[in-house]
Amino acid sequence: MNYQRTPVNKNEVIIESAYDSFHPEISGRYAIDMIFSGSADYTAANRDLTLFSENFIFFNQQTTYTKRINSPVKVRSMSILFDPEFVSDFDYSRRAKDSLLLDDPENHKKEAPVFVEAIYPLQGNLKFNLLHLKKHIDHGNTDSLMLSSYLEHCLINYYEIYHSEVTSREASLKFLSHTTKSEILRRLSIARDYIISNYNKNICLDDIARIACLSVNHFLRTFKQAYQQSPHQFLTSIRLQQAKYFLRNTDYPINEIVDIVGFECPSSFIRLFRNSFQVTPGRYR
Amino acid sequence: MDLEQKYKVVYVTDLQESLDFFLTKLGLKLHEHLDIPGRDRAAVLQMFDGDFLMLLQNEELEKVPVLLYTDDCLRDHHRLSVENVMGLTAPMYSPEGVTIAFPDPCGNKFILLEKRDYTDT
């Protein structure tokens, strides 16, 4: 096991490579965790989640969670632990008007932002900036000022993803009450995390709806409102994205990838892949 | 010889001052000094992507901002911030990638772009 902690002022970046590891009761800081290869299991608030590559998970400072790696392949992961004050300060500087920032610069100490905890797609600028950050740490760079600017940009990128994945999806729900919208999206988010965590297994709609504490019909209707696709289409897109990852990063035969990502037969996988990305899996590889 | 490498020529009014700026503040590497017949000396710097930046002594500056490419815009922004480069802008995200803008000591305007391919991320 290789476990490297890099303090960045009061924040911390942890890079780990392991087949087997267990980190119980992590809390006290906001966290962005991502996986570069393999998968890791998390337990938070009685929810079991599995994080695969191409995704990241976010935890609030008050959440206590455990992380477990138990894998036949080496799992490479990175955790960014943000000091609550760093996040509060960042949040306040984005929300408050310039005049207020000048008059009351310490206001951020009064409240810490709370986000919807979920698994999000690791994409766009967040992915690029995290990879740059990892490269600098791998090269032994300990310049706190520079690493800190990467962390600040990670928060900028996270806020953009949060806006598109939570705030605007919440707004697209057809309910009058803001509280209802928030609660529905929170439950849909739990369902979505369940689908992502179990994308390679046989999961049924009844189970997903039950986990979201919604009736099947209500779940189907609101899921489509929020994510503009059915749960089944979402599951298929996750499987195809993971297949892309395996095609890009491994030399597994296509038949094996079909099996790993949970498709039933290679021909339907090839058809879906070609329809989605306008290229066959073989040519994509 | 890599025929894919490109030269970008930039006019500067003070070669030595510009050279110091690009070497010490931005962190480019000196590739060679050149003597061009009928002109003052020129310097060739290697950029982050392997292409070359030729600084050529001239009485006039560039009329439009010069676009340079980098592999890590946030790193370069940090370097220039630490050196207190006046006129340095904050990193800006665009569909092409992330950019910063800064002037060189002669007054040329530079845009540094880290191209990012978002199609598969």
Interface residues (C-beta under 8 A of the other chain):
Chain A: Q123 G124 N125 K127 F128 N129 H132 H136 D143 L145 M146 S149 Y150 H153 K244
Chain B: D72 L74 R75 H77 H78 S81 V82 P91 Y93 V98 E114 R116 Y118 D120 T121
